[in-house]
Amino acid sequence: MAAKTRLSRRNFSALLCVSGLSMLAGPLAGQHVYKEINALQPGEYTWHPERQPEGSVSIVVSLDEQRVHVYRNGVRIAVSTCSSGKPGHETPTGVFVVLQKDRNHRSSTYNNAPMPNMNRLTWDGIALHAGNLPGYPASHGCVRLPLKFSERLFEVTHLGTPVIIAASGSSPASAVHPGFILGDYSEGEFERVLATLEPRKRPSDWALDDAYPITSMIASSHEERIIILENDRQVAEGPLIWDGRPLGPHVYVLHGPDDGLRGMQWQAITYDGTVAQADHDLTRVGTDHAFRQVIAHHSHPGMIFVFTDLPLHPENRSGRDFVIMS
């Protein structure tokens, strides 16, 4: 789902991702190092999955830092240097999800150029993949990574993994809704939610055709609507009820129940670096009783909930993309 923006994603087509055969030159393999993040040199990365062995993975690409941050259940487990789009071919900011994975991908447009460990973000050319890292933005829109880092990242992503591309980095915060999604807390609700979510635990690599689809929700204050997408198609919509203030560009990833607070725990990330980090408060938004039941039916750990103040324009989607561009 794309919001109206000055960028025309239909016109990007294949121009966005090519890095050419020269991508095999330079610091491609990469090196795992033990350094402060701001001291990483091109091709260097850190990787510490033991800090949080389980839970939902999300990725934040910080364009001004030229860094990729990997979080699991809100804990940062890895950081890598990267190379994003060069002037005139800038990598767009916004919320994306992994649409396709291909360990040995090659460009169908540019001389069969190799793009190893590709995590596709749009069908018209934006992806995460291994490539040349000169130390500055140099691609035609993709986010290039060190080869060894891209191999490790490929192992922990799945179809539907959220990727937030921001002008500047935004560290995730934790947000807990006191009841279930968009609903007031009621006695016994927590137990009913646990029973509902139990059979929907996300497998290690959730394919588009698996029994439990990937769910995304988008709340637009402009449209005063909430839409639900399963995999890449809209399946439901309902009214948005909120406090009237701007929602802000935020994305929430559902981790699951918080036993201590008897509510649902979310990882909250602001995806537009031009907007100050806000207090993440899911209680600001709601919907009517009937649509809450629809949301509950489609919910699962790992689903994402996007806030935007932009209009929703399904006609601007390219193929099966899910994108909120800022």
N, C-alpha and C positions, 0 to 999 in steps of 0.2 A: 504494500500500500504506500503510495507516494503522496507527499504534500506538495502543493504548488511552490515552485522555487525558480530562481533566475536560471538555474541550470536545466537544460533539456536533456533528460536521460535517453530519450529516443534518438537524439542526435549523437550521443556518445558512441554507440555501436561498438565496433571492435577497436576503435582508436585508443581506448582507455588503458588497456592492460599490457600492451606489447612492451617488452624490454629488449627484444632483439636477441640474436645469437650471442651478442657480446655479454649477455647476462652471465655467461659461464666464466667470464674473466673476473679478477679481483677477489675480494674476501668473501667468497661464496660459502665455504664450508662453515666458517664461524668458529668461535671458541667459547667454551663455558668458563667463566671467570668468577672470582669472589671479589667484587668491587662495589663501591657505592654506585647507585644508578646513574648519577650525573657524571661519573668518571668513565662510563663505558665508551670504548672506542668502536668505530664502525666494524661490524661483524661479531662483536662480543655480546654475550648474554648471560643471564643467571637463570638457574633452573632448580627449584627446591619444592617438588611436589609433596615431600614429607611434611611440610608445614600444614597442609590440609589434604589428607589422602582421599577424601570422599566429598561428594556434593556437586552442585551445579557449577559449570564453568562459564565464565563470561570474559570477554576480551575488550580492552580499551586501547585504542590507537590514539596517541597524542601527537598531533602533527607538528606543533611547535618544538616539542622535545625530540621528535623522530625516535619515539620509543613505542613499543608494544607491551602492555601490561596484561598479565593473565591472572585472573582471580578464580578461586574455587570456594564457594560458600562465603564469599566476601573477603577471603584471605588471599593476599597476593602471593602467588607461588612462582612467578617467573617474570622477567623483564628482558626485552631484547631491543637492540638497535634495529632500525628499519630505514627504508627509503621509500617515500611516498611520491605523489605526482609532482612533476616539475612545473614551473610557471607556464600557464597556458593549457596545462593538462592536470590541474589540481585534483587531488583525491577529494571527493565530496564528503562533507560531514553529515552525521545523522546516525540513525539506528538501522542496522542490517541484521540478518540472520544467515547462517551458513545454509546455502541452497544445494550445494553439491560438493562432494569430495572426490579428488582424483589424484592418487599418489604420483602418477607418471603423466600428468597432463602436458599436452603440447598445443600451441596456438593453431587454430584452424584458419587463421587469417594471415599471420605474419611468419611465413617461411618455416612453419612447423617448429617454432621456437619453443624450447623446453621450459616448463613452468612447474618444477617439482613440488609435490606436497601441496597441491592447490586446494584451498577452501574458497569456493565461489560465493560472492556476496550479491552480485547481480548477474542476470543473464546477458547483459550487454557490456560486460567487460571488467568489472571491479572484482578483485580477488586478493587473498593473502597467498603468497607463494615464495619459494626460494628465488633469490636473484642477486644481482650485483649491488653492493652497498658502498657507494663512494663517499658517504658521510654527509650527504645533503639530498633533498628531493630530486629525483632523477628519472622516475618512471613516467609512463603515460597514464597513470591513474591508479594502478595497483599498488599494494603495499608489499614491497620486497623484504624478505627475511633471510637471515643466515641459514644455510642448508640444514645444519645439525639442529638448530632451533626449530625450523619448520617441520622436521621429522618428528620431534617430540610434541610439538603443538598438534600435529595431525592425529596423534594417538589419543588426545584428550578432548578433541572437538567432536561434535556430532551434528547431524542435520538439525537445524533449529538453534544451534548455539548463538546467543546474541553477540554481535560485534558492534561496539559503539566507537565511531570515528569522530573525534572531537578536535576543535582547534587547539585546545590545551587539555592536559590530563585532569581527570576528576576521580578522586579516590572514592570507592564505594562506601556508602553508609548503610546501617542496618535500620530497617523500619518494620514494625510489628503492628498488624491490624488487630484490634481487640477481639474481633469475631472472625468471620470468614470474609471473603472478598466482597467489599462494598455493602456488607450487611451489619446491622446492629447485633451486638452480642446477646445471645439468649441462653438460658440454662439448658445444658445438654447439647448445645450446638457443637462444641469442640469435639465431643465424642463422635457425633454424626459425621463431621468433616474427616476425622481420622479414618473412619470406616469407608468413606467415599474415596479418599486418596490412596489407600493402601494398595488396591489392585492396579494403580496407574503409576507405579514407580518407573522412572525412566530407565530403559536399558542403556548399556554402555554406548551404543551407537544407534540412535533412533532414526530409522529410515522412513522416507515419506510414505511408503506403502505398508508399514507395520500396523498392527492392530490398534495401537493407541497413537493418534496423530499428534503432531506438535501444535500447541495452541498459542496464539498471540491475541492480545486485546489492545485496542487503541481507543483512547478517550480524547475527543476533540472538543474543546470549549467553543470553537467557532461553529461547529455543526451541532453542538449540544447533544452529541450522540456517542455511544460506545459500540464499536464493532468487534466481532470475534472472527478470527481466521483460524481454520484448521489446515495445517500444512500451508498451502499457498492460496486458499480460496475462502472468501467470506461465507460464513455459515449462519450468522445471526447478527442482529443489531437491536439496541434498546436505548432508552433515554439516559442522558447524563444529568445527574443532579449534583451541583457543587456550590461552593460558597460565593461564586461570582468573581473571584479574583483570578488572575492568569494562572493557568496550571503549571506553566513552565515546561522546558524541554527535559523531561525525566523519563527514565526507564526503570522498571522494577522487575526483578527476577524472583519467582516464588521458590523458596527453599523448602518450605514445609512447615509443620507445626512447631511452635515454641511452647514446650510444656510448662515452663515457668510462668509465662504470661498468658497461657491458654489462648493463643491466637496464632495467626499465620505470619511467619517470618519472611521478609523480602530483603533482597539486596537492591539498594537504590543508587542509581548513577545519573548525574546530570550530563546530557550529551551535547550541549552547546557551550563551548568554552567562553563565549562572550557573555553568558549569563552567570551571575554570581551563584555559588552553591546555596541552595535553599534548604530549609528544614523540610525533610521528607515526612509528609503526613498524609497517609492514605485515608484518614478519616475525613478529609476535606471532600471526598467524592463519594457518590452513591448512585443508586438506581432504584427502580421500583421492585416490588416483591417478585413479580413474575419474571423479570429479567435476571434477578439474583439466582433464581432456580436454574435458568438457562446457563449462567456462568458456572454454577456449581457442577453442572453436568459435564462441562467441557474442561474443567480445571485439572491440573496435574503439577507435581513438582517439576520445576524447570521451565514452566510457561513464563512468558514475559507480558508485561502490562506497560504500554507506552502512553505518556501524557504529551499532548501537543496543543498549542493554541492556533495552529494552522488548519486550513480546510483540508478535507479528505477528497481526493480526486481519483477514483478507481481507473478512469480513462487514461491517466498518466502512468499507470503501471506498465512495465515492459515485460511481456511474457508472464512468468510466474514469480516475479520479484516480490519480496516484502521489504519495503524501504520507507522510512520516514526521514526525508532529507531536510536539513536546516539551512 
